[in-house]
Amino acid sequence: MSAERKNQAKGEQLRGKVKERVGRALGNERMQTEGRSEQSKGDARHAAEKVKDIFRR
């Protein structure tokens, strides 16, 4: 289950990165900000899953 959540977090990071770059290419600051926000959420979720893995051992 943890691997699935890590993959979801990685997907969120990737979607955020794509959204940020598309926003940058289009000159859309709102889209860039949303992309950075999604990346941050993905980073936080991925870090949380890593911590959970450490304590499961």
Long-range contacts (C-beta under 8 A, 24 or more apart in sequence): 2-49, 2-52, 2-53, 2-56, 5-45, 5-49, 6-46, 6-49, 6-50, 8-45, 9-42, 9-43, 9-45, 9-46, 9-49, 10-42, 10-46, 11-42, 12-38, 12-39, 12-41, 12-42, 12-45, 13-38, 13-39, 13-42, 13-43, 13-46, 14-42, 15-42, 16-40, 16-41, 16-42
